[in-house]
């Protein structure tokens, strides 16, 4: 049986906004090292950057002397709680490399998956949205609860 009616041509699609995926440099470097079968190097590189990014993304500070357990118990705020399990597991992979110089065979896939999970919340990936791969400036003081920047006369900067 033949159809007598033809479908009307589809209207031309108009792109109103282009969204580029964010490639987090920590993930890129981890992938590069894992392709060379260097899971230990990926962990050594990623863990300190992860700590730095958690602090910047969530506006917290982990004192330099904090042990892993103290970071989890005292440093993680309520918005960070969903990351605690991933962070703990990532540390369990990192610790033998950091303190013993070894890593479990086949840890590469787990390293990558944990990093993806840790960088999936918006505050984490948003750190890397700046143009040209530069790190963005911190949010204005009004967004962080601090005082507004002042000009030379003591008034707010316009």
C-alpha positions as CSV (number, residue, x, y, z in Angstrom):
1,X,0.0,0.0,0.0
2,X,1.3,3.4,-0.9
3,X,0.9,6.5,1.1
4,X,-0.7,9.4,-0.7
5,X,0.4,12.0,1.7
6,X,4.0,13.0,2.1
7,X,5.4,14.2,5.4
8,X,5.9,17.9,5.6
9,X,9.5,18.9,5.5
10,X,11.0,19.3,8.9
11,X,11.7,22.8,9.9
12,X,15.3,23.7,9.9
13,X,17.0,23.2,13.2
14,X,18.3,26.4,14.7
15,X,21.1,26.2,17.3
16,X,20.5,28.8,19.9
17,X,23.2,27.9,22.4
18,X,26.3,25.8,22.1
19,X,27.5,23.9,25.1
20,X,31.1,22.5,25.1
21,X,31.8,19.7,27.4
22,X,34.2,20.4,30.2
23,X,37.4,18.3,30.3
24,X,38.9,18.5,33.7
25,X,42.7,18.7,33.5
26,X,43.1,16.3,36.4
27,X,41.1,13.7,34.4
28,X,43.0,14.4,31.2
29,X,46.3,13.8,33.0
30,X,45.1,10.7,34.8
31,X,43.9,9.2,31.4
32,X,47.3,10.0,29.9
33,X,49.2,8.3,32.7
34,X,46.8,5.3,32.7
35,X,47.3,4.8,29.0
36,X,51.0,4.4,29.8
37,X,50.0,1.9,32.5
38,X,51.2,4.3,35.2
39,X,48.4,4.1,37.8
40,X,50.8,5.0,40.6
41,X,51.7,8.2,38.7
42,X,48.1,9.0,38.1
43,X,47.3,8.7,41.8
44,X,50.4,10.7,42.8
45,X,49.4,13.5,40.4
46,X,45.7,13.5,41.1
47,X,45.3,13.3,44.8
48,X,47.0,16.6,45.8
49,X,45.1,18.4,43.0
50,X,41.9,16.8,44.1
51,X,42.5,18.1,47.7
52,X,43.1,21.6,46.3
53,X,40.0,21.5,44.0
54,X,37.8,20.3,46.8
55,X,38.9,23.2,49.0
56,X,38.4,25.8,46.2
57,X,35.0,24.3,45.0
58,X,33.4,24.1,48.4
59,X,35.2,27.1,50.1
60,X,36.8,25.0,52.8
61,X,40.4,24.7,54.1
62,X,42.1,21.5,55.1
63,X,44.9,22.3,57.5
64,X,48.2,20.9,56.3
65,X,48.5,18.5,59.3
66,X,45.1,16.9,58.8
67,X,45.2,13.1,58.3
68,X,42.8,11.5,55.8
69,X,40.3,10.6,58.6
70,X,40.3,14.2,59.9
71,X,39.7,15.6,56.4
72,X,36.6,13.4,56.2
73,X,35.4,13.9,59.7
74,X,36.2,17.6,60.2
75,X,36.8,19.1,56.8
76,X,33.9,17.8,54.7
77,X,30.9,20.1,54.9
78,X,27.3,18.9,54.3
79,X,27.3,19.7,50.6
80,X,30.5,17.6,50.2
81,X,29.0,14.5,52.0
82,X,27.9,12.7,48.8
83,X,31.6,12.7,47.8
84,X,32.9,11.1,51.0
85,X,32.7,7.5,49.9
86,X,34.4,8.2,46.6
87,X,37.1,10.3,48.3
88,X,37.7,7.6,50.9
89,X,38.1,4.9,48.2
90,X,40.4,7.1,46.2
91,X,42.6,7.6,49.2
92,X,42.7,3.9,49.8
93,X,44.2,3.5,46.4
94,X,46.5,6.5,46.8
95,X,47.9,5.7,50.3
96,X,49.9,2.5,49.3
97,X,51.5,4.5,46.4
98,X,52.2,7.5,48.6
99,X,53.6,5.6,51.5
100,X,54.7,2.3,50.0
101,X,55.6,3.2,46.4
102,X,53.3,0.5,45.0
103,X,49.8,0.2,43.6
104,X,47.4,-2.7,43.0
105,X,47.4,-4.2,39.5
106,X,44.4,-3.2,37.5
107,X,43.6,-0.1,39.6
108,X,43.5,2.1,36.5
109,X,39.8,1.7,35.7
110,X,38.9,2.3,39.3
111,X,41.1,5.4,39.5
112,X,39.4,6.9,36.5
113,X,35.9,6.1,37.6
114,X,36.5,7.5,41.1
115,X,37.9,10.7,39.6
116,X,34.9,11.0,37.3
117,X,32.6,10.6,40.3
118,X,34.6,13.2,42.4
119,X,34.5,15.8,39.6
120,X,30.9,15.2,38.6
121,X,29.2,17.6,41.0
122,X,28.8,21.1,39.6
123,X,31.1,22.9,42.1
124,X,33.9,20.7,41.0
125,X,33.6,20.9,37.2
126,X,32.7,24.5,37.3
127,X,36.2,25.3,38.5
128,X,37.4,24.6,34.9
129,X,34.8,26.5,32.9
130,X,37.1,29.6,32.3
131,X,38.0,30.6,28.8
132,X,41.1,29.0,27.4
133,X,41.7,26.5,30.2
134,X,42.6,29.2,32.8
135,X,41.3,28.8,36.2
136,X,38.4,31.2,36.9
137,X,38.6,33.9,39.4
138,X,36.9,33.2,42.8
139,X,33.3,34.2,43.0
140,X,32.4,37.7,44.1
141,X,32.4,38.2,47.9
142,X,28.6,38.6,47.8
143,X,28.3,34.9,46.7
144,X,30.8,33.6,49.3
145,X,29.4,35.5,52.3
146,X,32.5,37.8,52.5
147,X,32.6,41.5,52.4
148,X,32.5,43.3,49.1
149,X,35.7,44.7,47.6
150,X,36.3,48.3,48.5
151,X,37.8,51.1,46.5
152,X,40.5,53.5,47.8
153,X,37.8,55.6,49.7
154,X,36.3,52.7,51.6
155,X,33.3,52.5,49.3
156,X,32.3,49.4,47.3
157,X,34.0,49.0,43.9
158,X,31.6,49.9,41.1
